Amino acid sequence: MKLRVLFLVGLGVLGASACSQGAPASSAPPTQAIPATAAASAAEPKEAGTKLKFKDGDDRERFSLKPKDDGAKLVDGEDKELARYKWKGGELKVSGPDDAVLAYVTGGPDAFQVKDAGRSAVRYTLTREGAGWKLTDAQGAVLYTVASDGGGASVKGASGAEEVHVKVRDGKLSLRDPSGKTVLATKQPVSPEAAACLGFSSLDLPLRMALLFRLQSPAGAASP
């Protein structure tokens, strides 16, 4: 009887040893590599808020300003990039889609200068004047004035004639020509004095939007 018990115990030990040797060793799950495209996308600045979209009088989207963590991007109605805006200390760098520098917007909060790509020359100066603003050229000649007008704003040219009127009604801001026709409109929040910069028609759109963005953005938005 004792021999039988010992024999059975021995079989049990051998079986357990065989199972232990045949079972595969457990291993930690393999680490998945991050695709290069995903890593590059993660490194790009992400949108930091709602885009500021402008449509024309026929409700067609003309252009939009897309906020980014380090600035903003200007695109047309087909989402084609027109300009890039990036904070550089207290300055706003304005670049083309190819990243070539177009200008710098410096200063604030009551006087801004649009400088050339080398920061060596002042092209335009936007200065607060009373309750409004005044845009002058490199020689100091007045190009446009902006005056608050019943919750909106009036943009006048060098001759003193009104060129654009900014009107706010029922949550919609519109820029209208002297005949009252809507030229641009948006339902996103933007101050009338900032939107008035779009009425500076002698400036290229990237520079007009740069001034709008600088007036619309809080002074603390500029990051080192």
QUICOR-V210446 format. One record per residue. RES is the residue in one letter. SS is DSSP state (A for helix, B for strand, O for the rest). D_CENTER is the distance of its C-alpha to the mean C-alpha in Angstrom with 1 decimal. Layout:
res->(RES	RES)
ss->(SS	SS)
d_center->(D_CENTER	D_CENTER)
This chain:
res->(M	K	L	R	V	L	F	L	V	G	L	G	V	L	G	A	S	A	C	S	Q	G	A	P	A	S	S	A	P	P	T	Q	A	I	P	A	T	A	A	A	S	A	A	E	P	K	E	A	G	T	K	L	K	F	K	D	G	D	D	R	E	R	F	S	L	K	P	K	D	D	G	A	K	L	V	D	G	E	D	K	E	L	A	R	Y	K	W	K	G	G	E	L	K	V	S	G	P	D	D	A	V	L	A	Y	V	T	G	G	P	D	A	F	Q	V	K	D	A	G	R	S	A	V	R	Y	T	L	T	R	E	G	A	G	W	K	L	T	D	A	Q	G	A	V	L	Y	T	V	A	S	D	G	G	G	A	S	V	K	G	A	S	G	A	E	E	V	H	V	K	V	R	D	G	K	L	S	L	R	D	P	S	G	K	T	V	L	A	T	K	Q	P	V	S	P	E	A	A	A	C	L	G	F	S	S	L	D	L	P	L	R	M	A	L	L	F	R	L	Q	S	P	A	G	A	A	S	P)
ss->(O	A	A	A	A	A	A	A	A	A	A	A	A	A	A	A	A	A	A	A	A	A	O	O	O	O	O	O	O	O	O	O	O	O	O	A	A	A	A	A	A	A	A	O	O	O	B	O	O	O	O	B	B	B	B	O	O	O	O	O	B	B	B	B	B	B	B	B	O	O	B	B	B	B	B	B	O	O	O	O	B	B	B	B	B	B	B	B	O	O	B	B	B	B	B	O	O	O	O	O	B	B	B	B	B	B	B	O	O	O	B	B	B	B	B	O	O	O	O	O	O	B	B	B	B	B	B	B	B	O	O	B	B	B	B	B	B	O	O	O	O	B	B	B	B	B	B	B	B	O	O	B	B	B	B	B	B	O	O	O	O	B	B	B	B	B	B	B	B	O	O	B	B	B	B	B	O	O	O	O	O	B	B	B	B	B	O	O	O	O	O	A	A	A	A	A	A	A	A	O	O	O	O	O	A	A	A	A	A	A	A	A	A	A	A	A	O	O	A	A	A	O	O	O)
d_center->(88.6	87.1	86.7	84.9	82.5	81.7	81.2	78.7	76.8	76.6	75.2	72.5	71.5	71.4	69.3	66.7	66.6	66.1	63.3	61.5	61.9	60.8	57.5	54.4	52.6	49.5	46.3	42.8	40.3	38.7	35.2	32.8	30.9	27.1	26.3	24.7	22.0	21.2	21.2	18.8	16.4	16.7	15.9	12.6	9.3	8.8	6.6	7.0	7.8	8.8	7.3	8.8	11.5	14.3	17.7	20.8	24.2	25.2	22.4	20.9	17.1	16.3	12.6	9.3	5.8	3.8	2.1	3.9	7.3	7.7	5.0	2.1	4.6	7.4	10.0	13.5	15.6	16.6	13.2	14.1	11.6	12.2	10.2	8.1	7.1	8.5	10.5	14.2	16.3	16.2	14.9	11.7	12.4	11.8	12.8	14.0	13.6	16.6	14.9	17.5	16.6	16.8	16.7	15.9	15.3	17.6	19.6	19.2	19.8	22.3	22.1	19.4	20.3	18.8	20.5	21.3	20.2	23.1	22.5	26.1	26.0	24.4	23.5	22.6	22.8	21.4	23.8	24.5	27.8	29.5	27.4	25.3	23.9	25.3	23.9	26.3	26.7	27.9	31.4	30.6	31.2	29.5	27.3	25.9	26.4	24.5	26.8	26.3	28.3	29.2	25.8	24.2	24.2	26.2	25.1	28.2	28.8	31.2	34.2	33.3	33.0	30.2	27.8	25.1	25.5	22.7	24.1	23.2	25.4	25.5	21.9	20.8	19.6	21.0	21.6	25.2	27.4	30.8	32.5	30.3	28.6	25.0	22.8	19.4	18.6	16.2	17.1	13.9	14.4	13.8	16.5	19.0	19.0	15.3	15.7	18.8	17.1	16.8	20.5	20.8	22.0	23.5	20.1	18.2	15.2	12.7	14.4	14.7	11.0	10.6	13.3	11.9	8.7	11.3	13.7	11.7	10.4	13.5	15.3	15.2	11.4	12.4	13.7	16.6)
